[in-house]
Amino acid sequence: MPVYSYTFRDALGGLQKGTADAESEEILRKRFEEQGFTITELAMIKAKSAKTKSYGKVKLTNLSVFCRQFSTMVDAGVSLVRCLDVLGRQTADPKLKKILADIGQRVEGGESLSRAMQRHPKAFSNLFIGLVKAGEIGGVLEESLQRLSQFLEKDVELRRKVKSAMTYPTLVAIMSVGIVTFLVTWFVPQWAAILTDLGLKADDLPGPTKFLIDISNIIGHDGVWVIIGLVILIFAYRLFVSTRFGRRVADRVRLKLPVFGKLHHKVCLARFSRTMGTLLTSGVPILQAMETVAGTVGNTIMADALLEARARIREGDRIGDPLEASRLFPPMVVHMIGVGEESGSLDFMLQKIADFYEAEVDAALASLTAAIEPIMIVSLGFVVGFIVIAMFLPLVDVISKLSSGSGDDDK
């Protein structure tokens, strides 16, 4: 991607210089104009930009700790190069250690912090880079880093709660599948052999028993093909959702799922509100903020609604009107955004919305966990009970025949 050097005047009339990546000069000009900047000079840099080795993704918890420590050191007046050097040596994450060493070298060489971080897109999201860049331009880097650390901590906490709530049901589901698989693949064939030794033919067996034995034979004889089929289905699904159309279909289904759909919707609303509020509080222009939020909300259907709202805002519409038209944002959210827009406290209102939906997610997770546990236990009991009853039904017939036979002999 071409690299351009630029000079523009900000809203206060001050000159700002730097470099930026863009697919074309027109796209870069449009990006600056949307942020309210007046470009005075823009030229493509002929020299090739240095290649950056990709070190992969960094865990969100490690980024959160790094950001908190970084903001504290910057606030204490420590130079950026010194901060990056110290934090790079202290971190236990080998990937983050290498990334910070590379960023430190680039910053020491005269590159801006946001530009150096932009060379590691797998480690630093657009949100991260956008907040750092806003802090650099406004001269409040330590405040931007503090807000970013608070955002990351809340995001980590939200993800932890969702994973924690789903851990127990997942373990119960795995144990259930294991128990049923053991019974069907080992116990049922052994019992079927005993029934055969007793002289019972397949036509003499009750319907549930025949069904269970057929399932056991399919798994026993064609188990490899069943596994191959499951692998192919999983691969096909992953290939399908890797396309834009497939991802949209999957995300729409996620929103429509009973129980889980509402939970996913609330998580997306909490992430949208928290991200948008953090960006606006840090001074990021609303159009750029909405573009960043669309990439971090976690659902392509809601992301498209945000991009559509962004296009409408550029044409002069209010924020709440296109969000309401999408029918993905509840009336309470739209109303609070409208009030925040009118009162000039949109960032504050978005943080309040985020607090509300994070509390809603907590309550939904608690009720969902409480409901799933007994349902899964009852379901497991039903399946195991069906297997046991199906296998012992032929014995009931045998015993009844023996009883009737002995009764005839006595007569």
N, C-alpha and C positions, 0 to 999 in steps of 0.2 A: 504494500500500500504506500502511495506517495507521502512524503513528509513535507510540510509547508512551514515556513517561518512567517509570523504575523506580527502586526502592530495595530492595536485598536484603542479607541477611547471608551472608557466605561461610563456608567451612568453619572458619575461625579466629574467626568471630564479628564480623568487621569489616563496617562498612556500606559498600556500594558503590552509587553513583548513576550514571545515564546515560540514554541513549535507545536505542531499538532498533526496527527494522521488523518487523512480523509481520502475517499475514493476519487474525488475531483475537487477542483477549486470552487466550483459552484456549490457543491454540498457544504463545504467548509464555510463559505460566505453566508449561506442560508442558516447554518447552525449558529453563527455569531449574531446574525440579525435577529434571530428568534430570542436570543438572550439580551437584546437591547444594546449591543455593542456596535460602534461605528468603526468600520475597518479603514485604516489609513494606508496600510501596506500589507501585501500578501504575495508571497513568492514561493515557488517550489524549490526545495533544497536538492541540488544535483547529486551531492554525495550520497552514497548508499548508507542507509541506517544500519547500525551494528546489529548482528543477529543475536538473539537471546535464546539461550537454552531453556527448554521448558522443564520445570522441576515437578510438575503435577499440582494437584489440589492440596490445599492445607485445611486441616480440620477447623471447623467453625469455632470450637472452644479455644484452640490455640490462637486463632486470629483475634478473638475477643480479649484474651489475656494480653497479647502483644499490643493491641490498640489501647487498652487501659494503661499499660506501663509507658507506652510511647507518649500518650497525652500528658501524663504526669511529668515526664522528663522534659518535654517541650515547654510545659507551663513553668518549670523550674529554670528555664533559660538555657538548657543544654543544647548545643548545636545539633542539627539534624544528623550530620555524619557521625558524631560521637554517640548519639542515641542509637542509631542503626547498628553501630559497631558493638555497643554494650549489649543490646537486646539480642543481636545475632549470636553472641558468645554465650548468653544466658539460656536461650531457648533450648529445649530438649528435642524439638522437632527438626530432624535433619533437613527436610525440604525447606522449611521456613528459614533455617540457618543459612542455606545456600542462597535463597532468594534475597534475604536481607543483606548478605555480603555483596551481591550483584547490585542491588539498589544503592547501597552505600557508596560503591565505586562510581556509579553514574552520577549521583548527587554531588560527590566530591569533584567530578569532572565538569560540573556546571549545569547538569540537567535538573529540571524541576522534579520534586518528589512525586507528583501525580503522573508526570510523564514516565518516570522510571518505573512506577508501579504498573503503569499501563502496559508495559512490556511483559507482564506476567498475568495474562487474563484468566488463567486457571486458578490463580491464588487470590486475586483481587477482583471483585465484581465491579460492574459499572456503578453501582451505588457507592461502594467504597471509594473508587477513584473520583466520582463526582463530588463527594463530600470533601475529600482532600483538596481537590482543585478549587472548590468554593472557598475553603479556608485559606488557601494560598492567595487567591485573588483579593479576598476581603481582609487579609492580614490577621485572621483569627484562627490559625491552624489548630492551636491547642483546644479551642472551643469546639471546632468541627470534629476533632479526634475524640473529645469527651462525649459528644452526642453520638458519634459512631460507635464508641465502646458501649454506651448504654443501649443503643439499638441492637448491637450484636448479642449482648448479654440477655436481652429480652427475647430475641429470636432463638438463642440457644435454649433458654428456659421453656419456650413454647414447644420446640421440637422435643425436648427431653420429656415433657409432660405427655405428649402424644405417644412417644415410643414407650414410656413407662406404663401408660394405660393399656397398651396393646400387647405388652410382654406376656402377661399371665394368660390371656385368651390364646395367644399364639402357641405357648407351651402346651396348654390343654389340647389344642387342635393337633399338634404334632404327636402328643402321646395317644390321642384317640386314633389317629391314622395308624400309628405303630401297633396298637393293640388289635385293631380290626384286621390289619394286614397279617399279623401273626395268627390270629384265629382262622382266617380264610385260607392262608397258604399252608399252615401246618396242622392245626387241629381238625379242620373240616375234612381234609383227605384221609387222616387217620380214622376218623369216625365213619367216613363213607366206606372204608375198607372193612370195618367191623360190621356194618350193616350188610355188606355183600356176603361176609362169612356167615351171617345169620340166615342167608337165603333170600334176602329181600332184593327184588329186581327194581330197576329204575321206574318201571310203570307202576309198581306198587307203592312208591313213595308219595307222601303228601306234596302238594304244590310248593309250599315254602321250602321244603327240604330239597326238592329237585332244583328250584331256582338257586338256592345257596350252593349246591354242588356244581351247577353249571358255571356260576361265577368263579368258584374255586378252580375249576378245570381251565377256564379261560386264562386266569391269572397264572396258574401253574405251567400250562403248556405254551401260552403265548405272552408270557410276562415281559419278555424282551421286546416284543413288538409293541406292547402297551407302553413301555417306557420310552421306546423310540418315538411313538406317536405323541406322547406328552412333550418330549423334547422338541419335536417339530412344531407342535402347537405353540409352545413358549417362544421359540425362535421366530415363528411367523408373526406372533403378537408383537414382539419387540421390533421386528422389521416394519410392521404396520404402523406402530406408534412413533417410529422414527421419522415418518413422513408428516408433513404439516396437516394433511387431511386426516390421517390416522390419529394424530395427537389431538386434534379438535374433537373427533368422535369420542375418543377415550375420556377427554376432559368433560365433555358434555354428559357422558354417562356417569362420571364421578359426581357431577352436580345433581343428577337425577336419582342416584341410589337411595333407597330408603334408609333412614337413620344416618348412615355414613355420609350421604350426600350433604345433609345439613351441617354435619360436623366439618366436612371439607370446605363448605361455603363460608362458615364462620372463621376458619383458619385463614382463608384467603382474604376475607374482609379485615381481619386483625392485621395481617401482614401489609395489606394495602395502606391502611390508615397509619400504622406505625412508620412505614417507609416514607410515605408522602409527607407526614408531619415532620419527620426528622430532616428531610431534604429542604422543606420550606423554612424550617427554623434556622437552618444553616445558610440560608440566603440563596439557594439554588432557584433559578427562574422556574415558574410553574410549568411551562411547556417542556423544559428539559427534565423536570422532576417527574412529570407524567410519563415521559418516554422511559425513564429509568425504572419507574414503578411497574410499568407494563412488563418489563423483563424479569421482575423479581416476585410478582404476585403469586406465581405457582399454578396458574391455570390459563390456557390459551384463550378460552372463551371470554374470561374476564379481562385478559390482556387486550384482546381486540376491542372490547367495549371501552377500555381506557384510551386506546389509540384513537378510536372514533371520537371520544369526548375531547381529546387533545386537538383533533382537527376542527371540531366545532368551536372550541375556545379560541383558536387562531382566527376564526371568522367573526369573533365578537360575542359568542354565546356565553351564558353563565355556566359555571362548573356543574351545578346540580342538575340542570335540565337534560343534557345528554346522558348522564348517569342514570337518571330516573327513567329515561326512554329505553334504556337497555334492559330494564326489569331484573337486573342482577344485583342492584343495590337497594336495600330495604328503605322504606320511607323515612325511618328514623335517621339513617345515615345521610340521605339526601337533604333532609330538613336541617340537620346540624351543620352540614357543609354549607348550605345556603345562609344560615345564620352567621357562620364564621366568615363567609365571604363578605356579607354586608357589614359586619362589625370590624373587619380587618384583623380578625383573630383566627384565620383558617387553620394555621398550624396548631394552635391550642385545641381547637375543636377536633381536629384529626387525632391528636394524642388522647383526648377523652374517648373518642370512638374506639380507638385501639384498646384502651383500658377496659371498656365495656365488653368488647368481643373476646378479649383474652379471658375475662371472667366467665363469659358465656361458654368458651371452649373448656375451661376447667369444669364447669358444672355439667356440660354435655359429656365429657370424658368420664366423670364420676358416675353419672347415671348409666352410661353405656357399659362401663365395666361391671357395674352392679347387675345389669340385665343380662349381659353375655354369659357370665359365669354359670348361673343356674340353667340357662338354655343349653349351653354346651354340655354340661353334666347330664341333663335329662336326655339330650340327643345321643350321647355316648351310651347311656343306660338303655335307651330304646334299641340301638343297633346291636349291642351285646346281647340284650334280652331276646331280640329276634333270632340271632344266631343260635342261642342256646335252645330256645323253643323249637326252632326249625329242625335242629338235630335230634331232639328227644321225641318229636311227634311220632316217628316210626316205631319207637320202643313202646309207645302207648298202644299202637295198633297191635304189635306183637304180643304184648301182655294181655290185651283184651281177647285176642284169638286164643292164647293159651288158656285163659280163664274159661272161655266158652267151650274149648275142647275138653278140659278136665271136667266141666259140668256135665257134658254129654256122656263121658265115660262113667260117671257115677250113676247116671240113670241106667 
